Amino acid sequence: MNLCLFDLDDTLIPLDSDHAWGEFVTRLGWVDAAEFRRRNDEFFETYKAGKLDVHAYIEFATQPLREHSAEETAAAHRQFMAEVITPRMHDSARQLVQSHVDQGDLVALVTATNEFVTAPIAQAFGIADLIAVRLERGPGGTITGRIDGVPSYREGKVTRVEQWLAGRGLRWSDFERTSVYSDSTNDLPLLERATHPVATNPSPALQAIAGERGWRILNLFK
C-alpha cells in the first residue's frame, strides 16, 4: 500500500481557506471589519513567515463561530463553499486526488486550517480522512477558542499523521511509497518524511529547496 498526503491551501486550491473564511465573515458583517481584517492579515503574514502563534490565531479566528449558533455557522459555511471554494476547485486538483484514490493509496488531507473550515472541503474533494486543527468543544459542543490536542502545523503535522496511522495500526515504514504534496516551507517536516515529496504550486522558498534537492515541482493551476 502507498500513502498520499495533501496539504490544502495553495496546494489543492489556489487560495488560503483560513484567510478566505475570515474575509467571508467580514463580508457577512459578523465582525468589526477594519479591526478583524487587520488582525486576520497580520496572522496570515506570520503564517507565511513560519512564525504563526497557532493558539492565538485559533482564539481569534473562532470568535465569529463562538458568537453565532451552530445553525447559523453551518448555513454560512454552505454559502462559503458555494461562493468562495467550489468555484476555485480546479479539475487538475480533483483529478490528481482521484488518481491516488484510484491507485488504492491511503489518502489524507493534512492542513493547518481548522476542521470547521476544512471538513466540507475535504468531502468535496472526495477525501475521507482529514487531519486538521481540532477545535476544543465545551458543554453542548460549543467551540471554546482553544485547540484540542496537537495542532497540525509544521512539526505538528508529522505528529498528527503518526497518531492517525497508529490508530490504523500502521507506521511510516509500512508504506512502499509516501507522497506528500505541499506549497509551503511550513510543511518541510512532512515533506522530508516522504519518499516522493512534491512541491506543488510552490512558494519561491520551497521552489528553491525543491530545486536543490531534486524534488518534483508541480504547478496545478497554470
N, C-alpha and C positions, 0 to 999 in steps of 0.2 A: 504493500500500500504506500502511496505517496501522500505528502501533506502539502497543502497550499494555504497560505495566509495572506490576506489582502488588507492593507490599510484602506481607509475610505476617502478622507478629504484630500482633494487634489490628486488622488490616485485613481479611484473609480469614478469620482465625479469632479468636474472642474471648478470646484468651489470648496470653501470650508463650511461644513454644515453647522458647526457650533456658532461661528460668527454670523452666518446667514440667519440662523434662528434668532439671534439677538437683534439683528436688523428687522426681522419679521415682527417680533413682539413690539418693537419700537413703532413700526408702522401700524400695528393694531391699537396703539395708544395705551398699552398696558404699563408703560414705564415713562419716567421723565425723559423725553427724547434726547435732549442735549447731554445730560449727565450720563445716562446709560450708554449712549453711543460713544462718548469719550472714554468711559471705562472699558467698554467692550473692545474698542480699538487698541487701548493700552494693553489689555490682556493678550490680544491677538499678536501684537508685536513681540511681547515677551515669549509667547509660544514659538513664534518663528525663530527667535534667537536661542531657543532651547533652555529658557530660564523661567518658564511658567511656574508660578505657585499654584498648583492644580487645586489644592484645597481652598484657597482664597477664591479662585475662579469659580469653582462649583457653588460656593456660598453666594457669590454674586449672580451667576448665570441662572440659578434655580429660583431666585426671588420671584419672578413673574409666575412660576409654577406654584409656588407656595401661597400666592395671593389669589389664585383662581381655583375653581372647582375642577375635579377630575374630568367632568363632562365638558367644561369649557376648554381645558387644555387639550383634550382628545380631539375636539372639533377644530381647534386652532391648528393642531398638527396635521389633520387631514387637509386643511386648506394650504398649509405649508408644503406638503407633499405635492399637491396639485399645481400650485403656482410657482414653487421655487425648485423643488428637487426633480420631479418627474421630467420636466422639460429639459433638464440638464443631464439626464441619464442617456449617454451615447450608446448606440448599437455596438461600437467597438468594445466598450467595457462590459456590456451584457454578454457579448459573445465570448470574451476572454473568461469570464466567470463560468459560463456554461461549458466551455471546453474542458475545464478542470473537473467540473461535475461529471461530464460525460465520460471522462477517463477513469472515474471511480475514485478520485482523490478525496481525502478528508479535507474539507474546505471550511475556513472560518474567516469572519471579518473581525479584525483586531484594530480597535480605534481608541484614541484618547478622548473622543467625544462621548457624552453620557448616553446611557441606554434609552432614555426617553426620546431623545432626538434620533437615535440611530436604529432602533429596533424596526420601525417601519421601512427604513431604507434597506436594511439587510433583507427583509422579507421581499421587497420589490426586486432585489437582485436574485432572489431565489437561494439565498444563503441561510441555511438553517441555524448555524452556530454563530453567535455573536459574543465577542469578548469586548466589552465596553466599560467605561467608568460606571460602577454600580452606585445608585443613589440610596443612601440610608433612608429607611422608612420608619416613621413613628406610629403611634396608635392610629388604627384605621387606615394604614397605608399612606399616611401623609408624608411628603418629602420634607426632610429636616434641614437640608442645606449642607449636609455632610456626606462624605464618601464612605461606602460600605466596603471594607477590605482594601486591597492593594489597588491603587489607580493604574489603569492600563496606559501608562505614559512613560516613554523612554525605557529604562531598565524594567519598569513595572510590566511592560508588555511581555517580556520574557517570562517573568514570574507568573503572570496570569495564564499564559499559554501552557506553561508547565503544570499549573494547577488543573487546567481544563483537560490536558492529556492524562494526568494522573487519575482524574475522575473516570476516564475511559479505560484505565489500566494500561496506559501507553506512556512511552518516553520518546525523546527525540531520536534515539538510536533505533527505534522500531521502524523508521521510515527509510526506504532506499533513497528517496529524493524529497527534499523540502524546498519549496518555492516560496519566496516572500516578495511581495510587490509593495513598494512604497516610493513616495516622492521626496521624503524629508530625512535630513540627518538626525532628527529626533528618533528615527527608527533604526539607527545604526546597530544598537544592541540586538535587535531582532534580525536585521539583515545579515549580521555576522553569524547567526546560528543556521542560516540557510545553506544548503548545498548549491542552490540556484537563486541567488539574490537578483532581483530585477529592479533597477532604478527606473521608476515609472513616472513619466512627466516630471523629471527630477528638478529640484531646485538647483541653481548654479553650484552650490556647495556639494550637493550629492552627485551631480553630474561629474564634477572634478574627481571626486573619490572613486566613483564607478569607473571612470576612465583609467585612473591609476591602477585599480585592482582588476581590471578586465571584466567587470560585471556587465551583464546585458543592460542596455538602455532602451526603454520602450516609451514611445510617445503615442498615447491613445487618442488624443484629441486633435491631431494635425493630419 
